[in-house]
């Protein structure tokens, strides 16, 4: 892929909040997960773990009991797939190293893997929305995740409902607004 194609993919990717009821084939989900699997991570610890929820009852349970209040997401329950992104801590890389650097490497690693997932989905004409507004304890209980895992994000995934969804990107700051030039 050349730069122009990648830039177009990045410009096209948006948060999907309207899904068709069309089932997402496992093959496409696995392609997204494969791209996430290939993400770089601190000390190559690859702390990410993914839980794919296609079961309607579980998706409804997450939508009705695990999302936090005050920010309604009525479209959430319509997504045919929910993916929970969890991380597993490595003692040295994710506990000791942050004491010295002040950086949370497992969250950085999860962010990279999550972005690989959403860009892969976009390349497959799937919509995604990155969700951070949830009760982690409830998600862990619903998905029966082990205590050593920390759920850091949810993603809705599915075919966008073309009738209500456009890939018009939201406004972004210009490069000169985010670039801090070095001044010797």
N, CA, C and O atoms as a DFTB+ gen file, in Angstrom:
736 C
 N C O
     1  1       0.859      -1.176       0.000
     2  2       0.000       0.000       0.000
     3  2       0.903       1.235       0.000
     4  3       1.850       1.327       0.781
     5  1       0.604       2.147      -0.856
     6  2       1.386       3.379      -0.874
     7  2       0.785       4.398       0.097
     8  3      -0.291       4.191       0.657
     9  1       1.504       5.490       0.277
    10  2       1.099       6.510       1.230
    11  2      -0.296       7.063       0.937
    12  3      -1.110       7.204       1.850
    13  1      -0.572       7.371      -0.312
    14  2      -1.865       7.977      -0.665
    15  2      -3.027       7.059      -0.301
    16  3      -4.056       7.521       0.192
    17  1      -2.864       5.756      -0.546
    18  2      -3.929       4.803      -0.194
    19  2      -4.105       4.734       1.320
    20  3      -5.226       4.674       1.826
    21  1      -2.984       4.745       2.031
    22  2      -3.079       4.692       3.491
    23  2      -3.715       5.962       4.039
    24  3      -4.556       5.898       4.935
    25  1      -3.321       7.109       3.511
    26  2      -3.909       8.373       3.941
    27  2      -5.414       8.378       3.690
    28  3      -6.184       8.828       4.539
    29  1      -5.831       7.885       2.541
    30  2      -7.259       7.809       2.223
    31  2      -7.984       6.912       3.219
    32  3      -9.083       7.236       3.669
    33  1      -7.365       5.779       3.562
    34  2      -7.956       4.877       4.555
    35  2      -8.121       5.593       5.891
    36  3      -9.172       5.490       6.522
    37  1      -7.096       6.313       6.324
    38  2      -7.165       7.041       7.599
    39  2      -8.212       8.146       7.556
    40  3      -8.925       8.370       8.534
    41  1      -8.303       8.835       6.425
    42  2      -9.295       9.903       6.292
    43  2     -10.715       9.345       6.278
    44  3     -11.644       9.971       6.788
    45  1     -10.873       8.169       5.692
    46  2     -12.195       7.555       5.548
    47  2     -12.709       6.972       6.865
    48  3     -13.914       6.977       7.119
    49  1     -11.806       6.474       7.696
    50  2     -12.204       5.806       8.930
    51  2     -12.892       6.777       9.889
    52  3     -12.348       7.830      10.221
    53  1     -14.071       6.413      10.320
    54  2     -14.811       7.215      11.285
    55  2     -15.512       6.309      12.273
    56  3     -15.523       5.089      12.104
    57  1     -16.090       6.887      13.288
    58  2     -16.831       6.105      14.277
    59  2     -18.223       5.817      13.745
    60  3     -19.008       6.729      13.489
    61  1     -18.512       4.547      13.583
    62  2     -19.802       4.117      13.043
    63  2     -20.812       4.019      14.187
    64  3     -20.563       3.363      15.199
    65  1     -21.940       4.673      14.008
    66  2     -22.990       4.633      15.020
    67  2     -24.330       4.238      14.409
    68  3     -25.395       4.599      14.909
    69  1     -24.247       3.496      13.326
    70  2     -25.452       2.965      12.685
    71  2     -25.049       1.726      11.893
    72  3     -24.302       1.809      10.918
    73  1     -25.558       0.578      12.332
    74  2     -25.159      -0.695      11.741
    75  2     -26.328      -1.379      11.048
    76  3     -27.475      -1.289      11.484
    77  1     -26.007      -2.066       9.957
    78  2     -27.011      -2.915       9.320
    79  2     -27.110      -4.198      10.143
    80  3     -26.232      -4.485      10.957
    81  1     -28.160      -4.956       9.933
    82  2     -28.310      -6.213      10.687
    83  2     -27.605      -7.371       9.986
    84  3     -27.785      -8.528      10.368
    85  1     -26.824      -7.078       8.991
    86  2     -26.074      -8.091       8.242
    87  2     -25.001      -8.728       9.120
    88  3     -24.231      -8.027       9.777
    89  1     -24.956     -10.037       9.127
    90  2     -23.977     -10.764       9.932
    91  2     -22.569     -10.540       9.384
    92  3     -22.364     -10.496       8.171
    93  1     -21.610     -10.401      10.285
    94  2     -20.214     -10.248       9.893
    95  2     -19.579     -11.640       9.865
    96  3     -19.542     -12.317      10.892
    97  1     -19.088     -12.068       8.720
    98  2     -18.463     -13.395       8.649
    99  2     -17.230     -13.492       9.559
   100  3     -16.476     -12.530       9.707
   101  1     -17.044     -14.657      10.156
   102  2     -15.886     -14.876      11.022
   103  2     -14.582     -14.580      10.289
   104  3     -13.622     -14.108      10.898
   105  1     -14.544     -14.851       9.008
   106  2     -13.339     -14.609       8.214
   107  2     -12.927     -13.132       8.285
   108  3     -11.739     -12.829       8.398
   109  1     -13.890     -12.223       8.222
   110  2     -13.570     -10.796       8.288
   111  2     -13.150     -10.391       9.697
   112  3     -12.228      -9.595       9.868
   113  1     -13.819     -10.932      10.694
   114  2     -13.438     -10.645      12.085
   115  2     -12.009     -11.119      12.324
   116  3     -11.207     -10.412      12.935
   117  1     -11.699     -12.308      11.845
   118  2     -10.354     -12.857      12.040
   119  2      -9.293     -12.047      11.308
   120  3      -8.160     -11.950      11.780
   121  1      -9.638     -11.468      10.169
   122  2      -8.683     -10.603       9.463
   123  2      -8.378      -9.362      10.304
   124  3      -7.230      -8.923      10.373
   125  1      -9.388      -8.806      10.932
   126  2      -9.173      -7.648      11.814
   127  2      -8.295      -8.029      13.001
   128  3      -7.372      -7.299      13.364
   129  1      -8.590      -9.170      13.594
   130  2      -7.811      -9.632      14.744
   131  2      -6.376      -9.967      14.356
   132  3      -5.453      -9.749      15.141
   133  1      -6.182     -10.494      13.155
   134  2      -4.839     -10.802      12.680
   135  2      -4.011      -9.522      12.569
   136  3      -2.839      -9.511      12.946
   137  1      -4.599      -8.464      12.064
   138  2      -3.880      -7.186      11.989
   139  2      -3.563      -6.660      13.378
   140  3      -2.475      -6.131      13.602
   141  1      -4.491      -6.796      14.310
   142  2      -4.242      -6.366      15.693
   143  2      -3.122      -7.203      16.315
   144  3      -2.283      -6.678      17.047
   145  1      -3.114      -8.476      16.027
   146  2      -2.090      -9.385      16.561
   147  2      -0.692      -8.975      16.135
   148  3       0.274      -9.194      16.866
   149  1      -0.581      -8.382      14.960
   150  2       0.720      -8.015      14.415
   151  2       1.249      -6.677      14.935
   152  3       2.337      -6.254      14.546
   153  1       0.505      -6.017      15.797
   154  2       0.923      -4.719      16.333
   155  2       2.203      -4.857      17.161
   156  3       2.436      -5.890      17.790
   157  1       3.018      -3.822      17.154
   158  2       4.194      -3.845      18.029
   159  2       3.788      -3.619      19.481
   160  3       2.727      -3.062      19.762
   161  1       4.645      -4.058      20.397
   162  2       4.377      -3.851      21.820
   163  2       5.687      -3.733      22.577
   164  3       6.731      -4.195      22.116
   165  1       5.619      -3.111      23.741
   166  2       6.813      -2.939      24.571
   167  2       7.396      -4.300      24.923
   168  3       6.693      -5.183      25.415
   169  1       8.679      -4.455      24.667
   170  2       9.403      -5.713      24.934
   171  2       8.739      -6.912      24.262
   172  3       8.951      -8.052      24.676
   173  1       7.947      -6.663      23.238
   174  2       7.218      -7.703      22.494
   175  2       6.366      -8.578      23.415
   176  3       6.216      -9.775      23.172
   177  1       5.816      -7.987      24.462
   178  2       5.004      -8.756      25.415
   179  2       3.612      -9.072      24.880
   180  3       2.961      -9.997      25.368
   181  1       3.146      -8.323      23.888
   182  2       1.844      -8.593      23.270
   183  2       0.760      -8.848      24.341
   184  3       0.187      -9.936      24.400
   185  1       0.491      -7.848      25.171
   186  2      -0.394      -8.063      26.309
   187  2      -1.881      -8.139      25.962
   188  3      -2.704      -8.451      26.822
   189  1      -2.223      -7.859      24.724
   190  2      -3.634      -7.775      24.353
   191  2      -4.299      -9.139      24.299
   192  3      -3.684     -10.148      23.953
   193  1      -5.571      -9.135      24.651
   194  2      -6.437     -10.309      24.529
   195  2      -7.770      -9.780      24.002
   196  3      -8.228      -8.719      24.426
   197  1      -8.383     -10.502      23.096
   198  2      -9.622     -10.049      22.481
   199  2     -10.739     -11.041      22.762
   200  3     -10.548     -12.252      22.650
   201  1     -11.893     -10.530      23.124
   202  2     -13.095     -11.342      23.309
   203  2     -14.113     -10.877      22.273
   204  3     -14.518      -9.714      22.265
   205  1     -14.519     -11.789      21.405
   206  2     -15.460     -11.464      20.337
   207  2     -16.848     -11.926      20.766
   208  3     -17.055     -13.098      21.081
   209  1     -17.791     -10.996      20.774
   210  2     -19.156     -11.294      21.208
   211  2     -20.097     -11.110      20.023
   212  3     -20.337      -9.996      19.558
   213  1     -20.621     -12.240      19.549
   214  2     -21.607     -12.202      18.471
   215  2     -22.991     -12.584      18.980
   216  3     -24.001     -12.254      18.358
   217  1     -23.036     -13.274      20.102
   218  2     -24.289     -13.738      20.674
   219  2     -25.180     -12.550      21.043
   220  3     -24.777     -11.667      21.800
   221  1     -26.386     -12.545      20.500
   222  2     -27.291     -11.406      20.694
   223  2     -27.617     -11.178      22.166
   224  3     -27.663     -10.033      22.616
   225  1     -27.845     -12.248      22.917
   226  2     -28.189     -12.100      24.329
   227  2     -27.044     -11.449      25.112
   228  3     -27.278     -10.568      25.939
   229  1     -25.818     -11.882      24.852
   230  2     -24.663     -11.283      25.530
   231  2     -24.471      -9.823      25.119
   232  3     -24.163      -8.979      25.961
   233  1     -24.647      -9.523      23.849
   234  2     -24.525      -8.142      23.372
   235  2     -25.571      -7.258      24.041
   236  3     -25.270      -6.140      24.458
   237  1     -26.793      -7.757      24.143
   238  2     -27.859      -6.994      24.809
   239  2     -27.560      -6.800      26.292
   240  3     -27.837      -5.741      26.856
   241  1     -26.996      -7.821      26.914
   242  2     -26.649      -7.721      28.329
   243  2     -25.565      -6.661      28.536
   244  3     -25.632      -5.870      29.477
   245  1     -24.575      -6.651      27.658
   246  2     -23.527      -5.626      27.748
   247  2     -24.148      -4.244      27.545
   248  3     -23.878      -3.319      28.310
   249  1     -24.970      -4.111      26.523
   250  2     -25.588      -2.814      26.202
   251  2     -26.483      -2.319      27.334
   252  3     -26.520      -1.121      27.615
   253  1     -27.197      -3.220      27.977
   254  2     -28.170      -2.785      28.985
   255  2     -27.594      -2.668      30.389
   256  3     -28.145      -1.938      31.213
   257  1     -26.497      -3.371      30.688
   258  2     -26.009      -3.351      32.073
   259  2     -24.555      -2.927      32.246
   260  3     -24.146      -2.623      33.366
   261  1     -23.766      -2.895      31.184
   262  2     -22.338      -2.639      31.370
   263  2     -21.873      -1.278      30.841
   264  3     -20.747      -0.863      31.113
   265  1     -22.719      -0.591      30.099
   266  2     -22.344       0.751      29.654
   267  2     -22.663       1.740      30.766
   268  3     -23.649       1.577      31.485
   269  1     -21.842       2.746      30.902
   270  2     -22.072       3.734      31.951
   271  2     -23.242       4.646      31.578
   272  3     -23.531       4.833      30.396
   273  1     -23.911       5.211      32.580
   274  2     -25.050       6.097      32.303
   275  2     -24.603       7.475      31.818
   276  3     -23.412       7.786      31.804
   277  1     -25.558       8.278      31.430
   278  2     -25.401       9.695      31.073
   279  2     -24.872       9.931      29.665
   280  3     -24.851      11.072      29.203
   281  1     -24.451       8.897      28.986
   282  2     -24.010       9.047      27.600
   283  2     -24.715       7.956      26.792
   284  3     -24.153       6.885      26.565
   285  1     -25.945       8.233      26.362
   286  2     -26.721       7.190      25.689
   287  2     -26.073       6.757      24.369
   288  3     -25.596       7.579      23.587
   289  1     -26.073       5.464      24.157
   290  2     -25.565       4.878      22.919
   291  2     -26.594       3.877      22.409
   292  3     -26.330       2.675      22.424
   293  1     -27.759       4.337      21.957
   294  2     -28.809       3.400      21.551
   295  2     -28.406       2.519      20.376
   296  3     -28.945       1.422      20.227
   297  1     -27.495       2.957      19.556
   298  2     -27.009       2.208      18.400
   299  2     -26.107       1.043      18.806
   300  3     -25.910       0.118      18.018
   301  1     -25.555       1.073      20.022
   302  2     -24.601       0.061      20.490
   303  2     -25.165      -1.339      20.356
   304  3     -24.479      -2.252      19.897
   305  1     -26.429      -1.508      20.763
   306  2     -27.044      -2.841      20.755
   307  2     -27.285      -3.364      19.336
   308  3     -27.485      -4.563      19.141
   309  1     -27.265      -2.468      18.351
   310  2     -27.506      -2.879      16.967
   311  2     -26.261      -3.408      16.271
   312  3     -26.357      -4.015      15.204
   313  1     -25.096      -3.182      16.865
   314  2     -23.862      -3.697      16.256
   315  2     -23.865      -5.215      16.352
   316  3     -24.081      -5.760      17.434
   317  1     -23.629      -5.910      15.239
   318  2     -23.670      -7.373      15.270
   319  2     -22.500      -8.023      16.001
   320  3     -22.548      -9.210      16.326
   321  1     -21.445      -7.244      16.259
   322  2     -20.274      -7.772      16.960
   323  2     -19.774      -6.726      17.954
   324  3     -19.711      -5.535      17.651
   325  1     -19.426      -7.199      19.137
   326  2     -18.735      -6.372      20.117
   327  2     -17.419      -7.082      20.417
   328  3     -17.388      -8.289      20.658
   329  1     -16.356      -6.326      20.399
   330  2     -15.042      -6.886      20.732
   331  2     -14.537      -6.178      21.978
   332  3     -14.458      -4.950      22.019
   333  1     -14.195      -6.964      22.993
   334  2     -13.598      -6.421      24.209
   335  2     -12.086      -6.591      24.098
   336  3     -11.589      -7.682      23.818
   337  1     -11.373      -5.509      24.320
   338  2      -9.908      -5.533      24.302
   339  2      -9.431      -5.484      25.745
   340  3      -9.694      -4.530      26.477
   341  1      -8.727      -6.530      26.131
   342  2      -8.178      -6.626      27.481
   343  2      -6.664      -6.690      27.390
   344  3      -6.100      -6.988      26.337
   345  1      -6.020      -6.406      28.506
   346  2      -4.568      -6.543      28.578
   347  2      -4.200      -7.393      29.781
   348  3      -4.879      -7.404      30.807
   349  1      -3.099      -8.102      29.609
   350  2      -2.550      -8.921      30.682
   351  2      -1.191      -8.318      31.053
   352  3      -0.328      -8.139      30.194
   353  1      -1.014      -8.012      32.318
   354  2       0.213      -7.350      32.758
   355  2       1.402      -8.310      32.809
   356  3       1.299      -9.447      33.268
   357  1       2.525      -7.806      32.323
   358  2       3.821      -8.457      32.531
   359  2       4.454      -7.730      33.715
   360  3       4.430      -6.500      33.774
   361  1       5.009      -8.471      34.639
   362  2       5.543      -7.840      35.846
   363  2       6.626      -6.809      35.518
   364  3       6.566      -5.677      36.000
   365  1       7.602      -7.185      34.714
   366  2       8.711      -6.275      34.420
   367  2       8.257      -5.124      33.525
   368  3       8.462      -3.956      33.857
   369  1       7.639      -5.455      32.385
   370  2       7.296      -4.434      31.388
   371  2       6.148      -3.546      31.824
   372  3       6.156      -2.349      31.534
   373  1       5.164      -4.100      32.511
   374  2       3.958      -3.326      32.811
   375  2       3.823      -2.912      34.274
   376  3       2.900      -2.175      34.621
   377  1       4.722      -3.371      35.128
   378  2       4.680      -2.966      36.531
   379  2       5.954      -2.230      36.926
   380  3       5.890      -1.102      37.417
   381  1       7.117      -2.859      36.717
   382  2       8.369      -2.224      37.123
   383  2       8.777      -1.077      36.193
   384  3       9.105       0.009      36.669
   385  1       8.762      -1.302      34.887
   386  2       9.207      -0.270      33.939
   387  2       8.424       1.038      34.091
   388  3       9.035       2.106      34.060
   389  1       7.108       0.997      34.254
   390  2       6.381       2.260      34.429
   391  2       6.768       3.031      35.695
   392  3       6.611       4.251      35.748
   393  1       7.270       2.331      36.709
   394  2       7.726       3.032      37.910
   395  2       8.908       3.943      37.589
   396  3       9.073       5.000      38.198
   397  1       9.731       3.519      36.621
   398  2      10.888       4.319      36.226
   399  2      10.544       5.367      35.172
   400  3      11.026       6.498      35.230
   401  1       9.708       4.981      34.208
   402  2       9.436       5.880      33.073
   403  2       8.188       6.746      33.274
   404  3       8.081       7.829      32.699
   405  1       7.259       6.269      34.082
   406  2       5.996       6.983      34.251
   407  2       5.003       6.718      33.135
   408  3       3.947       7.348      33.083
   409  1       5.328       5.796      32.244
   410  2       4.453       5.472      31.109
   411  2       3.745       4.146      31.334
   412  3       4.339       3.199      31.850
   413  1       2.481       4.078      30.947
   414  2       1.704       2.847      31.076
   415  2       1.797       2.084      29.752
   416  3       0.991       2.291      28.845
   417  1       2.779       1.213      29.659
   418  2       3.063       0.520      28.400
   419  2       1.932      -0.384      27.945
   420  3       1.711      -0.530      26.743
   421  1       1.215      -0.991      28.871
   422  2       0.134      -1.892      28.443
   423  2      -0.979      -1.122      27.759
   424  3      -1.602      -1.639      26.832
   425  1      -1.246       0.110      28.196
   426  2      -2.269       0.917      27.525
   427  2      -1.780       1.418      26.165
   428  3      -2.554       1.486      25.211
   429  1      -0.504       1.765      26.081
   430  2       0.063       2.148      24.782
   431  2      -0.042       0.969      23.823
   432  3      -0.478       1.123      22.682
   433  1       0.359      -0.204      24.291
   434  2       0.298      -1.418      23.459
   435  2      -1.126      -1.707      23.010
   436  3      -1.360      -2.024      21.844
   437  1      -2.074      -1.599      23.929
   438  2      -3.480      -1.844      23.591
   439  2      -3.965      -0.833      22.564
   440  3      -4.707      -1.186      21.648
   441  1      -3.553       0.419      22.709
   442  2      -3.948       1.447      21.751
   443  2      -3.441       1.147      20.347
   444  3      -4.164       1.330      19.368
   445  1      -2.211       0.690      20.252
   446  2      -1.662       0.356      18.934
   447  2      -2.436      -0.812      18.325
   448  3      -2.822      -0.763      17.157
   449  1      -2.661      -1.857      19.114
   450  2      -3.397      -3.022      18.610
   451  2      -4.830      -2.643      18.237
   452  3      -5.354      -3.104      17.223
   453  1      -5.457      -1.805      19.053
   454  2      -6.819      -1.367      18.759
   455  2      -6.894      -0.583      17.466
   456  3      -7.830      -0.763      16.687
   457  1      -5.931       0.277      17.227
   458  2      -5.938       1.057      15.988
   459  2      -5.680       0.161      14.774
   460  3      -6.260       0.371      13.709
   461  1      -4.812      -0.833      14.939
   462  2      -4.633      -1.804      13.848
   463  2      -5.978      -2.462      13.523
   464  3      -6.321      -2.642      12.354
   465  1      -6.735      -2.817      14.563
   466  2      -8.027      -3.475      14.371
   467  2      -8.998      -2.571      13.613
   468  3      -9.627      -3.017      12.654
   469  1      -9.130      -1.307      14.025
   470  2     -10.126      -0.446      13.384
   471  2      -9.726      -0.072      11.963
   472  3     -10.592       0.087      11.103
   473  1      -8.427       0.070      11.703
   474  2      -8.008       0.354      10.329
   475  2      -8.214      -0.866       9.431
   476  3      -8.606      -0.728       8.272
   477  1      -7.950      -2.052       9.964
   478  2      -8.212      -3.276       9.192
   479  2      -9.701      -3.370       8.874
   480  3     -10.082      -3.688       7.747
   481  1     -10.538      -3.093       9.868
   482  2     -11.988      -3.142       9.646
   483  2     -12.393      -2.169       8.549
   484  3     -13.181      -2.516       7.669
   485  1     -11.866      -0.967       8.595
   486  2     -12.190       0.035       7.578
   487  2     -11.779      -0.453       6.190
   488  3     -12.498      -0.238       5.214
   489  1     -10.630      -1.105       6.106
   490  2     -10.167      -1.599       4.808
   491  2     -11.075      -2.698       4.264
   492  3     -11.095      -2.963       3.063
   493  1     -11.827      -3.334       5.166
   494  2     -12.764      -4.397       4.785
   495  2     -14.201      -3.882       4.671
   496  3     -15.147      -4.665       4.580
   497  1     -14.350      -2.556       4.678
   498  2     -15.663      -1.901       4.594
   499  2     -16.560      -2.208       5.789
   500  3     -17.784      -2.248       5.667
   501  1     -15.941      -2.420       6.932
   502  2     -16.667      -2.615       8.186
   503  2     -16.573      -1.331       8.993
   504  3     -15.566      -0.625       8.943
   505  1     -17.623      -1.039       9.733
   506  2     -17.621       0.108      10.617
   507  2     -17.235      -0.306      12.018
   508  3     -17.492      -1.433      12.441
   509  1     -16.618       0.611      12.730
   510  2     -16.247       0.374      14.126
   511  2     -16.509       1.634      14.936
   512  3     -16.583       2.739      14.398
   513  1     -16.644       1.442      16.220
   514  2     -16.646       2.576      17.137
   515  2     -15.888       2.138      18.384
   516  3     -16.181       1.103      18.983
   517  1     -14.930       2.935      18.750
   518  2     -14.077       2.669      19.901
   519  2     -14.811       3.184      21.126
   520  3     -15.155       4.364      21.180
   521  1     -15.062       2.320      22.120
   522  2     -15.866       2.663      23.299
   523  2     -15.018       2.565      24.569
   524  3     -14.368       1.550      24.819
   525  1     -15.036       3.619      25.351
   526  2     -14.354       3.602      26.639
   527  2     -15.297       3.878      27.800
   528  3     -14.872       3.956      28.952
   529  1     -16.586       4.027      27.486
   530  2     -17.598       4.401      28.483
   531  2     -18.329       3.149      28.956
   532  3     -19.459       2.886      28.544
   533  1     -17.671       2.376      29.830
   534  2     -18.251       1.120      30.300
   535  2     -17.758       0.810      31.701
   536  3     -16.769       1.373      32.171
   537  1     -18.466      -0.094      32.357
   538  2     -18.101      -0.563      33.690
   539  2     -17.281      -1.836      33.512
   540  3     -17.810      -2.879      33.128
   541  1     -15.996      -1.739      33.795
   542  2     -15.095      -2.870      33.562
   543  2     -15.493      -4.118      34.354
   544  3     -15.441      -5.229      33.825
   545  1     -15.887      -3.945      35.603
   546  2     -16.253      -5.111      36.423
   547  2     -17.435      -5.867      35.815
   548  3     -17.459      -7.098      35.813
   549  1     -18.403      -5.125      35.304
   550  2     -19.568      -5.777      34.699
   551  2     -19.192      -6.509      33.406
   552  3     -19.666      -7.614      33.144
   553  1     -18.332      -5.871      32.604
   554  2     -17.883      -6.534      31.365
   555  2     -17.156      -7.827      31.712
   556  3     -17.413      -8.868      31.107
   557  1     -16.259      -7.763      32.672
   558  2     -15.504      -8.962      33.060
   559  2     -16.432     -10.064      33.554
   560  3     -16.222     -11.239      33.254
   561  1     -17.452      -9.686      34.307
   562  2     -18.398     -10.673      34.832
   563  2     -19.221     -11.284      33.696
   564  3     -19.388     -12.502      33.632
   565  1     -19.731     -10.443      32.809
   566  2     -20.550     -10.938      31.692
   567  2     -19.743     -11.880      30.801
   568  3     -20.240     -12.922      30.375
   569  1     -18.500     -11.507      30.526
   570  2     -17.662     -12.307      29.624
   571  2     -16.873     -13.393      30.351
   572  3     -16.153     -14.171      29.725
   573  1     -17.015     -13.440      31.678
   574  2     -16.327     -14.440      32.501
   575  2     -14.817     -14.414      32.262
   576  3     -14.183     -15.447      32.051
   577  1     -14.264     -13.203      32.301
   578  2     -12.833     -13.029      32.074
   579  2     -12.065     -13.242      33.366
   580  3     -12.555     -12.895      34.441
   581  1     -10.868     -13.808      33.278
   582  2     -10.067     -14.023      34.485
   583  2      -9.643     -12.710      35.121
   584  3      -9.521     -11.690      34.443
   585  1      -9.420     -12.744      36.427
   586  2      -9.066     -11.561      37.186
   587  2      -7.792     -10.885      36.722
   588  3      -7.645      -9.676      36.898
   589  1      -6.863     -11.632      36.131
   590  2      -5.586     -11.050      35.718
   591  2      -5.717     -10.128      34.504
   592  3      -4.789      -9.382      34.190
   593  1      -6.855     -10.174      33.826
   594  2      -7.060      -9.324      32.659
   595  2      -7.704      -8.004      33.058
   596  3      -8.523      -7.948      33.975
   597  1      -7.323      -6.947      32.357
   598  2      -7.922      -5.637      32.543
   599  2      -8.574      -5.242      31.231
   600  3      -7.889      -5.118      30.216
   601  1      -9.884      -5.043      31.233
   602  2     -10.598      -4.617      30.025
   603  2     -10.345      -3.126      29.852
   604  3     -10.651      -2.331      30.740
   605  1      -9.785      -2.751      28.702
   606  2      -9.434      -1.347      28.487
   607  2     -10.268      -0.677      27.400
   608  3     -10.278       0.549      27.291
   609  1     -10.963      -1.473      26.600
   610  2     -11.763      -0.874      25.536
   611  2     -12.759      -1.875      24.986
   612  3     -12.581      -3.089      25.083
   613  1     -13.816      -1.322      24.405
   614  2     -14.772      -2.115      23.641
   615  2     -14.811      -1.526      22.235
   616  3     -14.573      -0.334      22.039
   617  1     -15.114      -2.375      21.268
   618  2     -15.324      -1.927      19.901
   619  2     -16.632      -2.509      19.404
   620  3     -16.888      -3.702      19.568
   621  1     -17.454      -1.678      18.802
   622  2     -18.573      -2.220      18.036
   623  2     -18.036      -2.453      16.635
   624  3     -17.147      -1.740      16.170
   625  1     -18.588      -3.465      15.967
   626  2     -18.096      -3.834      14.645
   627  2     -19.256      -4.355      13.823
   628  3     -20.071      -5.138      14.310
   629  1     -19.328      -3.924      12.590
   630  2     -20.370      -4.417      11.700
   631  2     -20.373      -3.654      10.389
   632  3     -19.579      -2.736      10.184
   633  1     -21.270      -4.045       9.515
   634  2     -21.425      -3.329       8.256
   635  2     -22.226      -2.063       8.530
   636  3     -23.308      -2.122       9.114
   637  1     -21.693      -0.916       8.106
   638  2     -22.429       0.324       8.337
   639  2     -23.778       0.311       7.632
   640  3     -23.928      -0.243       6.543
   641  1     -24.750       0.932       8.277
   642  2     -26.053       1.124       7.662
   643  2     -25.907       2.328       6.749
   644  3     -25.958       3.472       7.203
   645  1     -25.727       2.071       5.471
   646  2     -25.425       3.140       4.518
   647  2     -26.475       4.235       4.501
   648  3     -26.182       5.378       4.149
   649  1     -27.686       3.894       4.876
   650  2     -28.752       4.884       4.873
   651  2     -28.493       6.004       5.885
   652  3     -28.891       7.149       5.669
   653  1     -27.821       5.661       6.996
   654  2     -27.634       6.627       8.076
   655  2     -26.175       6.956       8.364
   656  3     -25.890       7.764       9.248
   657  1     -25.264       6.356       7.646
   658  2     -23.851       6.479       7.981
   659  2     -23.065       6.983       6.791
   660  3     -23.210       6.477       5.678
   661  1     -22.245       7.969       7.025
   662  2     -21.330       8.407       5.981
   663  2     -19.932       8.422       6.566
   664  3     -19.752       8.547       7.778
   665  1     -18.974       8.297       5.718
   666  2     -17.584       8.296       6.164
   667  2     -17.000       9.701       6.196
   668  3     -15.789       9.874       6.058
   669  1     -17.844      10.695       6.375
   670  2     -17.354      12.057       6.450
   671  2     -16.566      12.208       7.745
   672  3     -17.119      12.059       8.835
   673  1     -15.274      12.504       7.624
   674  2     -14.476      12.605       8.846
   675  2     -14.870      13.818       9.674
   676  3     -15.263      14.855       9.140
   677  1     -14.757      13.667      10.987
   678  2     -15.008      14.814      11.849
   679  2     -13.852      15.793      11.674
   680  3     -12.807      15.442      11.128
   681  1     -14.043      16.987      12.127
   682  2     -12.986      17.976      11.943
   683  2     -11.746      17.570      12.734
   684  3     -11.839      17.061      13.851
   685  1     -10.627      17.799      12.149
   686  2      -9.351      17.509      12.773
   687  2      -8.520      18.784      12.764
   688  3      -8.627      19.611      11.859
   689  1      -7.697      18.922      13.783
   690  2      -6.805      20.063      13.835
   691  2      -5.816      19.980      12.678
   692  3      -5.468      18.890      12.222
   693  1      -5.372      21.129      12.215
   694  2      -4.351      21.182      11.181
   695  2      -3.020      20.750      11.763
   696  3      -2.809      20.816      12.974
   697  1      -2.125      20.307      10.896
   698  2      -0.812      19.851      11.326
   699  2      -0.072      20.932      12.115
   700  3       0.599      20.626      13.100
   701  1      -0.188      22.182      11.695
   702  2       0.521      23.254      12.407
   703  2      -0.033      23.488      13.815
   704  3       0.620      24.133      14.635
   705  1      -1.229      22.970      14.099
   706  2      -1.805      23.092      15.441
   707  2      -1.318      21.994      16.387
   708  3      -1.407      22.138      17.606
   709  1      -0.811      20.912      15.834
   710  2      -0.393      19.792      16.688
   711  2       1.109      19.565      16.681
   712  3       1.624      18.806      17.503
   713  1       1.816      20.208      15.768
   714  2       3.265      20.036      15.662
   715  2       3.966      21.054      16.549
   716  3       3.764      22.260      16.409
   717  1       4.783      20.561      17.453
   718  2       5.559      21.444      18.327
   719  2       6.973      21.481      17.761
   720  3       7.727      20.518      17.899
   721  1       7.326      22.579      17.133
   722  2       8.651      22.633      16.527
   723  2       9.748      22.696      17.573
   724  3       9.589      23.296      18.636
   725  1      10.863      22.060      17.245
   726  2      12.026      22.097      18.131
   727  2      12.696      23.452      18.016
   728  3      12.958      23.931      16.912
   729  1      12.971      24.064      19.142
   730  2      13.651      25.357      19.160
   731  2      14.899      25.218      20.007
   732  3      14.822      25.125      21.232
   733  1      16.062      25.202      19.345
   734  2      17.331      25.041      20.102
   735  2      17.632      26.215      21.019
   736  3      18.653      26.215      21.707
